[in-house]
Amino acid sequence: MIRLVFLFLVFFNFLNACTLCSTFSPRTDVKLEIDADEKYIKSVKVNWTFAQAFADELLKLYDMNLDDDLNSKEIEFIENALISYIEPKNFLTFLSYGPKIYKTSNRFQVVSYKTSYKQRFLSFSYTMKLNYKVAKDRILHIKIHDPEGYFLIHFENDKHTFDIPYKYDMTSDVNSVTYKIVDDSIVTRIEKSEEIQENEENLIENLTSEETKKELTFLEKYTKDIKKYLIKIEEENSTTALIFLLFASFVYGVIHALGPGHGKALAFSYFTAQKSSFLQAFSISMATAFIHILGAFILVVVSVFILQSVLNNFIEDSISYLTILCAVLIMLLSIYILYKKLKDKSCACSSCCSSNQIRKKQDLYFVLTAGLIPCPGTVLLFVYAFILETYFSVILASIAISLGMGLVIFASSFLGLSINKLSNRSHSITNFLEIAAPVFMFILGLLLLLGSTII
């Protein structure tokens, strides 16, 4: 379950808009320390330093005691999550040593690894035991690459050290370095210059992020509060904490639904074009919000129990494809409604010509279309559910989010339905709205399709 540590980061940008998902690929600066003597290249120590934004998001998720720092237990969770991803992939490391660069990696043994958090920077280091015999014209090639495209590897080539008493040539690119031993002349041991060493020691002190000084946004406050309440519920079985959790979740659902998208404009145009009752509009609005929540649950469950990892592109690609699917379905639904109106234009109210069975299918189609894209707030809830094992509380909080979202969607539906009922006084206005509304729906679907991350 601890692999879920990185799920929150996948939704880092997605938390601000429910119709799009942006990939958060943290820059990872890599430094090599190669230990060698006259006879052997003995080991390579690899140090990864992650982008500060990445570390800050991990802090928000795993700072369980809310002291704005990561203690050893919290770091252990992060380390286990990272190891579960990179260890099956040979620590993302390709290593070749010989007269040429081979196509397959040499085997190596990782003898130790460590995760550190200092002055708001997160780093991870591991040491590979080699014991390669030194010889002239031998080539040592080290490459670090993430096949899933999650970590953006960047070699700090001016900070690598190769402690060998022989001359060598070095070539490098953004994620690999190659050393070739060119002769047997013993030279003075290579040391880092004082300037490089001083820059390395002062790098963390000199780099400050303005983002850490900003006031918390509503979503950040919600994240912090919801974690606090869940911890209290788990440790103290606090009813008061549960009540505050449900209230915060309901408020989140309302504010979240008031943002861009979330089916408000779609619901407004749908009920403007359709004859319906206020009870039906309420039911459809709540069902749409529920499907919105259910989508988040399904994605998390599939990631945890089927894929056994969320450090791949499954979730982000799923969001992108669901966005495209919803956009296409919206356009098809609008075309179908418009077709019915034009076909039955001789009737003062075209919807009266449709059977109840067809209308129910159309409503179901609308619910799935408007609610299919999952809710990021509930994704966060389910992440905490698996981490803290507070499943019952999370289910109740998800229902509270659904109610908050459903009320906002119903307000849009109510407005659209009210306009539809008022327009019945004028046959010409009714005809205009019943044609304009599906056209507007089609435009919404087209905009959603054009704004999706995968075209």
C-alpha positions as CSV (number, residue, x, y, z in Angstrom):
1,M,0.0,0.0,0.0
2,I,2.9,2.4,0.6
3,R,3.4,2.7,-3.1
4,L,0.5,5.2,-2.9
5,V,2.9,7.9,-1.7
6,F,3.4,9.2,-5.3
7,L,-0.3,9.0,-6.3
8,F,-0.9,12.5,-4.9
9,L,1.9,13.9,-7.1
10,V,0.3,12.5,-10.2
11,F,-2.7,14.7,-9.4
12,F,-0.7,17.7,-8.3
13,N,-1.9,19.9,-11.2
14,F,-5.1,17.9,-11.7
15,L,-6.4,19.1,-8.3
16,N,-7.1,22.5,-9.9
17,A,-9.3,21.3,-12.8
18,C,-11.4,18.2,-13.0
19,T,-11.3,18.0,-16.8
20,L,-7.6,17.8,-17.4
21,C,-4.6,15.9,-15.9
22,S,-1.1,17.2,-16.1
23,T,1.9,15.0,-15.6
24,F,4.2,16.0,-12.8
25,S,7.7,14.7,-13.6
26,P,10.1,15.9,-11.0
27,R,13.6,16.9,-12.1
28,T,16.0,14.5,-10.4
29,D,19.7,15.7,-10.3
30,V,22.1,12.8,-10.3
31,K,25.7,12.8,-9.0
32,L,28.1,9.9,-9.2
33,E,31.0,9.1,-6.9
34,I,33.2,6.3,-8.4
35,D,35.7,4.7,-6.0
36,A,38.8,3.1,-7.6
37,D,42.4,2.4,-7.1
38,E,45.3,1.2,-9.2
39,K,43.8,-2.3,-9.7
40,Y,40.0,-2.1,-9.4
41,I,37.0,0.1,-9.9
42,K,35.5,-0.8,-6.6
43,S,32.1,0.9,-6.3
44,V,29.8,3.6,-7.6
45,K,27.7,5.8,-5.2
46,V,24.7,7.4,-6.9
47,N,23.0,10.3,-5.3
48,W,19.6,11.6,-6.5
49,T,18.4,15.0,-5.4
50,F,14.7,15.6,-6.2
51,A,13.1,18.9,-7.1
52,Q,12.0,20.9,-4.1
53,A,8.4,21.0,-5.4
54,F,8.4,17.2,-5.3
55,A,9.7,17.2,-1.8
56,D,7.1,19.8,-0.7
57,E,4.2,17.6,-2.0
58,L,5.6,14.6,-0.2
59,L,5.7,16.7,3.0
60,K,2.1,17.6,2.6
61,L,1.1,14.0,2.2
62,Y,3.3,12.3,4.8
63,D,3.8,14.9,7.5
64,M,1.5,13.0,9.8
65,N,2.4,14.8,13.0
66,L,2.0,18.2,11.2
67,D,5.4,19.6,12.4
68,D,6.3,20.8,8.9
69,D,9.1,18.2,8.7
70,L,9.7,14.6,7.8
71,N,10.9,12.4,10.7
72,S,12.6,9.0,10.3
73,K,9.3,7.0,10.2
74,E,7.8,9.3,7.6
75,I,11.0,9.1,5.5
76,E,10.8,5.3,5.8
77,F,7.4,5.3,4.1
78,I,8.7,7.4,1.2
79,E,11.8,5.2,0.9
80,N,9.8,2.0,0.8
81,A,7.5,3.5,-1.9
82,L,10.5,4.5,-4.0
83,I,12.3,1.2,-3.6
84,S,9.2,-0.7,-4.6
85,Y,9.3,1.1,-7.9
86,I,13.0,1.3,-8.8
87,E,14.3,-2.0,-7.4
88,P,12.4,-4.3,-9.9
89,K,13.8,-2.0,-12.6
90,N,17.5,-2.4,-11.4
91,F,17.3,1.1,-9.8
92,L,16.7,2.5,-13.3
93,T,20.4,2.0,-13.8
94,F,22.2,0.7,-16.9
95,L,25.9,-0.2,-16.4
96,S,28.5,-1.4,-19.0
97,Y,32.2,-2.0,-18.5
98,G,34.5,-3.5,-21.1
99,P,36.3,-2.7,-24.4
100,K,33.0,-1.3,-25.8
101,I,29.5,-0.2,-24.6
102,Y,27.4,-3.3,-24.5
103,K,23.6,-3.4,-25.3
104,T,22.7,-5.2,-22.1
105,S,23.5,-4.0,-18.6
106,N,26.2,-5.7,-16.5
107,R,24.9,-7.2,-13.3
108,F,25.6,-5.2,-10.2
109,Q,24.8,-5.5,-6.5
110,V,23.3,-2.6,-4.5
111,V,24.9,-2.9,-1.1
112,S,23.2,0.0,0.6
113,Y,20.8,2.8,0.1
114,K,19.5,5.8,2.1
115,T,16.9,8.5,1.9
116,S,17.5,11.9,3.5
117,Y,15.5,15.0,4.0
118,K,17.4,18.2,4.8
119,Q,16.4,21.8,4.6
120,R,13.3,21.0,2.5
121,F,15.3,18.9,0.0
122,L,14.8,15.2,-0.5
123,S,17.7,13.0,-1.6
124,F,18.2,9.3,-2.2
125,S,21.5,7.5,-2.6
126,Y,22.6,4.0,-3.3
127,T,25.9,2.2,-3.7
128,M,26.7,-0.4,-6.3
129,K,29.5,-2.9,-5.6
130,L,31.6,-3.5,-8.8
131,N,35.2,-4.7,-8.4
132,Y,36.0,-4.3,-12.1
133,K,39.7,-4.8,-13.0
134,V,41.3,-1.7,-14.4
135,A,42.9,-2.0,-17.9
136,K,43.8,0.3,-20.7
137,D,41.0,1.3,-23.2
138,R,38.3,-0.1,-20.9
139,I,35.1,1.9,-21.0
140,L,32.8,2.5,-18.0
141,H,29.3,3.6,-19.1
142,I,26.6,4.5,-16.6
143,K,23.1,5.5,-17.6
144,I,20.0,6.2,-15.5
145,H,16.7,6.2,-17.3
146,D,13.1,5.9,-16.1
147,P,11.2,3.8,-18.7
148,E,7.9,5.0,-17.4
149,G,8.9,8.6,-17.9
150,Y,8.1,9.6,-14.4
151,F,11.5,10.9,-13.1
152,L,13.2,13.5,-15.3
153,I,16.8,12.5,-14.8
154,H,19.5,15.2,-15.1
155,F,23.2,14.3,-14.6
156,E,25.3,16.9,-12.8
157,N,28.3,16.3,-14.9
158,D,30.6,18.9,-13.3
159,K,30.1,17.2,-9.9
160,H,30.9,13.5,-10.7
161,T,34.0,12.2,-9.2
162,F,36.1,9.3,-10.5
163,D,38.8,8.4,-8.0
164,I,41.3,6.5,-10.3
165,P,45.0,7.3,-10.6
166,Y,45.1,7.1,-14.4
167,K,44.2,9.4,-17.2
168,Y,40.8,9.0,-18.7
169,D,38.4,10.6,-21.2
170,M,34.9,11.6,-20.2
171,T,31.8,12.1,-22.4
172,S,28.3,12.7,-21.1
173,D,24.8,13.7,-21.9
174,V,21.7,14.5,-19.8
175,N,21.3,11.1,-18.3
176,S,24.5,9.1,-18.9
177,V,28.3,9.4,-18.5
178,T,31.1,7.4,-20.2
179,Y,34.7,7.1,-19.0
180,K,37.5,5.6,-21.1
181,I,40.9,4.8,-19.5
182,V,43.4,6.0,-22.1
183,D,46.8,5.0,-20.6
184,D,48.6,3.5,-17.7
185,S,50.4,6.7,-16.5
186,I,49.8,7.3,-12.9
187,V,48.6,10.8,-12.2
188,T,47.7,12.8,-9.1
189,R,44.4,11.7,-7.5
190,I,41.6,13.8,-8.9
191,E,39.9,16.0,-6.4
192,K,37.1,18.4,-6.6
193,S,38.1,22.0,-6.7
194,E,37.4,24.1,-3.6
195,E,35.0,26.2,-5.7
196,I,32.9,23.2,-6.7
197,Q,32.9,21.8,-3.1
198,E,31.9,25.2,-1.7
199,N,29.0,25.4,-4.2
200,E,27.9,22.0,-3.4
201,E,27.8,22.7,0.4
202,N,26.0,26.0,-0.1
203,L,23.5,24.9,-2.8
204,I,20.7,24.0,-0.4
205,E,21.2,27.1,1.7
206,N,21.2,29.4,-1.3
207,L,18.2,27.9,-3.0
208,T,14.9,29.2,-1.6
209,S,11.5,28.7,-3.0
210,E,8.9,31.5,-3.0
211,E,6.2,28.9,-3.1
212,T,7.0,27.8,0.4
213,K,6.2,31.3,1.6
214,K,2.8,31.6,-0.1
215,E,-0.4,31.4,1.9
216,L,-2.0,28.0,1.7
217,T,-4.7,27.7,-1.0
218,F,-8.1,26.3,-0.1
219,L,-7.2,22.9,-1.5
220,E,-3.9,22.9,0.5
221,K,-5.8,23.8,3.7
222,Y,-8.4,21.1,2.8
223,T,-5.6,18.6,2.4
224,K,-4.0,19.5,5.7
225,D,-7.3,19.5,7.6
226,I,-8.6,16.3,6.2
227,K,-5.4,14.5,7.1
228,K,-5.6,16.0,10.7
229,Y,-9.2,14.8,11.1
230,L,-8.4,11.3,9.7
231,I,-5.5,10.9,12.1
232,K,-7.7,11.9,15.1
233,I,-10.4,9.5,14.0
234,E,-7.8,6.7,13.7
235,E,-6.0,7.4,16.9
236,E,-8.7,8.8,19.2
237,N,-11.9,7.5,17.6
238,S,-13.1,11.1,17.8
239,T,-16.7,11.8,16.8
240,T,-16.0,15.5,16.7
241,A,-13.2,14.9,14.2
242,L,-15.5,12.9,12.0
243,I,-18.1,15.7,12.1
244,F,-15.6,18.3,11.1
245,L,-14.3,15.9,8.4
246,L,-17.7,15.6,6.8
247,F,-18.3,19.3,7.0
248,A,-14.9,20.0,5.3
249,S,-15.7,17.4,2.7
250,F,-19.1,18.9,2.0
251,V,-17.6,22.4,1.6
252,Y,-14.9,21.1,-0.6
253,G,-17.6,19.4,-2.8
254,V,-19.4,22.7,-3.2
255,I,-16.3,24.9,-3.9
256,H,-14.8,22.2,-6.2
257,A,-18.0,22.0,-8.2
258,L,-18.1,25.8,-8.5
259,G,-14.8,25.7,-10.4
260,P,-14.5,25.3,-14.2
261,G,-16.2,22.4,-15.8
262,H,-17.8,19.8,-13.5
263,G,-21.0,19.5,-15.6
264,K,-22.7,22.7,-14.5
265,A,-22.9,24.2,-18.1
266,L,-23.7,20.8,-19.4
267,A,-26.6,20.2,-16.9
268,F,-27.9,23.7,-17.6
269,S,-28.0,23.2,-21.4
270,Y,-29.4,19.6,-21.0
271,F,-32.4,20.6,-18.9
272,T,-33.0,23.7,-21.0
273,A,-33.5,21.4,-23.9
274,Q,-35.6,18.8,-22.1
275,K,-38.9,18.7,-20.4
276,S,-38.5,17.2,-17.0
277,S,-39.5,17.6,-13.3
278,F,-37.5,19.2,-10.6
279,L,-37.4,15.8,-8.8
280,Q,-35.9,14.2,-11.9
281,A,-33.4,17.0,-12.2
282,F,-32.4,16.6,-8.5
283,S,-31.9,12.8,-9.0
284,I,-29.9,13.1,-12.1
285,S,-27.7,15.8,-10.6
286,M,-26.9,13.7,-7.5
287,A,-26.3,10.6,-9.7
288,T,-23.8,12.6,-11.8
289,A,-21.9,13.7,-8.6
290,F,-21.9,10.1,-7.4
291,I,-20.4,8.8,-10.7
292,H,-17.8,11.6,-10.4
293,I,-16.7,10.1,-7.0
294,L,-17.0,6.5,-8.2
295,G,-14.6,7.1,-11.0
296,A,-11.9,8.2,-8.5
297,F,-12.5,5.1,-6.4
298,I,-12.2,2.7,-9.4
299,L,-8.9,4.3,-10.6
300,V,-7.3,4.0,-7.1
301,V,-8.5,0.4,-6.6
302,V,-7.3,-0.7,-10.0
303,S,-3.9,0.9,-9.4
304,V,-3.5,-0.7,-5.9
305,F,-4.9,-4.2,-6.3
306,I,-4.5,-4.9,-10.0
307,L,-1.4,-3.0,-11.2
308,Q,0.2,-3.0,-7.7
309,S,1.8,0.3,-8.4
310,V,0.8,3.9,-9.2
311,L,4.2,5.0,-10.3
312,N,3.3,4.4,-13.9
313,N,1.3,6.3,-16.5
314,F,-1.9,4.3,-15.9
315,I,-3.8,7.0,-13.9
316,E,-2.7,10.0,-15.9
317,D,-3.4,8.2,-19.2
318,S,-6.8,7.0,-17.9
319,I,-7.8,10.6,-17.0
320,S,-6.8,11.8,-20.5
321,Y,-8.7,9.0,-22.3
322,L,-11.7,9.4,-20.1
323,T,-11.7,13.2,-20.9
324,I,-11.7,12.4,-24.6
325,L,-14.4,9.7,-24.2
326,C,-16.6,12.2,-22.3
327,A,-16.1,14.9,-24.9
328,V,-17.1,12.5,-27.7
329,L,-20.1,11.3,-25.8
330,I,-21.3,14.8,-25.1
331,M,-21.1,15.7,-28.8
332,L,-23.0,12.5,-29.7
333,L,-25.6,13.2,-27.1
334,S,-26.1,16.8,-28.3
335,I,-26.4,15.6,-31.9
336,Y,-29.0,13.0,-30.9
337,I,-31.1,15.6,-29.0
338,L,-30.8,18.1,-31.9
339,Y,-31.8,15.4,-34.3
340,K,-34.9,14.5,-32.2
341,K,-35.9,18.2,-32.1
342,L,-35.6,18.7,-35.8
343,K,-37.4,15.5,-36.6
344,D,-40.3,16.3,-34.4
345,K,-40.4,20.0,-35.0
346,S,-44.0,19.8,-35.9
347,C,-44.8,19.1,-32.3
348,A,-45.0,22.0,-29.9
349,C,-43.0,20.0,-27.3
350,S,-40.7,17.6,-29.0
351,S,-39.9,15.6,-25.9
352,C,-43.5,14.5,-25.6
353,C,-43.0,12.3,-28.7
354,S,-40.3,10.3,-26.9
355,S,-41.1,7.3,-24.9
356,N,-40.3,7.1,-21.2
357,Q,-37.9,4.2,-21.9
358,I,-35.9,6.2,-24.4
359,R,-35.8,9.2,-22.0
360,K,-34.5,7.1,-19.2
361,K,-31.7,5.8,-21.4
362,Q,-30.9,9.3,-22.4
363,D,-30.8,10.5,-18.8
364,L,-28.5,7.6,-17.9
365,Y,-26.3,8.5,-20.9
366,F,-26.1,12.1,-19.6
367,V,-25.2,10.9,-16.0
368,L,-22.3,8.8,-17.3
369,T,-21.2,11.5,-19.7
370,A,-21.2,14.3,-17.2
371,G,-19.8,12.4,-14.3
372,L,-17.3,10.0,-15.8
373,I,-14.1,12.1,-15.1
374,P,-13.0,11.3,-11.5
375,C,-12.9,13.8,-8.7
376,P,-9.4,14.7,-7.4
377,G,-10.5,15.5,-3.9
378,T,-11.9,12.0,-3.5
379,V,-8.8,10.5,-5.1
380,L,-6.9,12.1,-2.2
381,L,-9.4,10.7,0.3
382,F,-8.9,7.2,-1.1
383,V,-5.1,7.6,-0.9
384,Y,-5.4,8.4,2.8
385,A,-7.9,5.5,3.2
386,F,-5.3,3.0,2.1
387,I,-2.5,4.6,4.0
388,L,-4.3,5.2,7.3
389,E,-6.9,2.4,6.9
390,T,-9.8,4.7,7.7
391,Y,-12.1,3.3,5.1
392,F,-15.5,3.9,6.8
393,S,-14.6,7.6,7.5
394,V,-13.5,8.0,3.9
395,I,-16.7,6.5,2.5
396,L,-18.7,9.0,4.6
397,A,-16.5,11.9,3.5
398,S,-16.9,10.8,-0.2
399,I,-20.7,10.9,0.2
400,A,-20.4,14.4,1.7
401,I,-18.3,15.6,-1.3
402,S,-21.0,14.1,-3.6
403,L,-23.7,16.0,-1.8
404,G,-21.9,19.2,-2.1
405,M,-21.1,18.7,-5.8
406,G,-24.6,17.5,-6.5
407,L,-26.2,20.6,-5.0
408,V,-24.2,22.9,-7.3
409,I,-25.0,20.7,-10.3
410,F,-28.7,20.7,-9.3
411,A,-28.7,24.5,-9.1
412,S,-27.6,24.6,-12.7
413,S,-30.2,22.0,-13.6
414,F,-32.8,24.0,-11.7
415,L,-32.0,27.1,-13.6
416,G,-32.1,25.4,-17.0
417,L,-35.3,23.6,-16.2
418,S,-36.9,26.9,-15.0
419,I,-36.0,28.6,-18.3
420,N,-37.5,25.6,-20.1
421,K,-40.8,25.9,-18.2
422,L,-40.9,29.7,-18.7
423,S,-40.3,29.3,-22.4
424,N,-43.4,27.2,-22.8
425,R,-45.4,30.4,-22.8
426,S,-43.9,31.2,-26.2
427,H,-43.7,28.6,-29.0
428,S,-41.0,30.5,-30.8
429,I,-38.8,30.7,-27.7
430,T,-39.3,27.0,-27.0
431,N,-38.2,26.1,-30.5
432,F,-35.2,28.4,-30.2
433,L,-34.0,27.0,-26.8
434,E,-34.6,23.4,-27.9
435,I,-32.2,23.9,-30.8
436,A,-29.7,26.3,-29.2
437,A,-29.2,24.2,-26.1
438,P,-27.9,21.0,-27.8
439,V,-25.8,23.2,-30.1
440,F,-24.3,24.7,-26.9
441,M,-23.7,21.2,-25.5
442,F,-21.9,20.2,-28.7
443,I,-19.6,23.3,-28.3
444,L,-18.9,22.3,-24.7
445,G,-17.9,18.8,-25.8
446,L,-15.7,20.2,-28.6
447,L,-13.9,22.5,-26.1
448,L,-13.4,19.6,-23.7
449,L,-11.9,17.5,-26.6
450,L,-9.6,20.3,-27.7
451,G,-8.4,20.9,-24.2
452,S,-7.7,17.2,-23.4
453,T,-4.1,16.1,-22.9
454,I,-4.2,13.4,-25.6
455,I,-5.6,14.2,-29.0
